[in-house]
C-alpha cells in the first residue's frame, strides 16, 4: 500500500455541514483501505459495519464503568468513534445522515413524554 497524502482527504471544520462531514469521514475510510478486501479477501459488509458501531458503544460504556472519576477525553473519543462510524456507514449506503437526523429530531419533538411506556 502506498502512503496516503492527508491533503487528498477532506478536512472537517467546525462550521461544515453534517452531510459534508459524513462525506469526509467516508473518504478517509476509503483512503485508509477499509473498503478494500483484507488479506483473506473479505470485504466488510454493512451489517458488520453496524456491529462495529455497537462495539464502539461498548467501549464508551466501559469508560463509564471504570472506577473513579470519568475520563471525559477517553469517553468523548469513544462517542466520536460512534458518530464517525455511523457517518461512514450512512455515506457508504447512500443515506443523507444530515437530513435523517433533522427529520427524526423533528418527529421526536412531537412525541409524548417517554413515549412507548418503557422504563429505559
Secondary structure, DSSP 8 states (H G I E B T S, - for coil): -----GGGS----TTS-HHHHHHHHHHHHHHTTTTS--TTS----HHHHHHHHHHHHHHHHHHHHSSSS--HHHHHHHHHHHHHHHHHHHHHTT--HHHHHHHHHHHHHTS-TTTT----
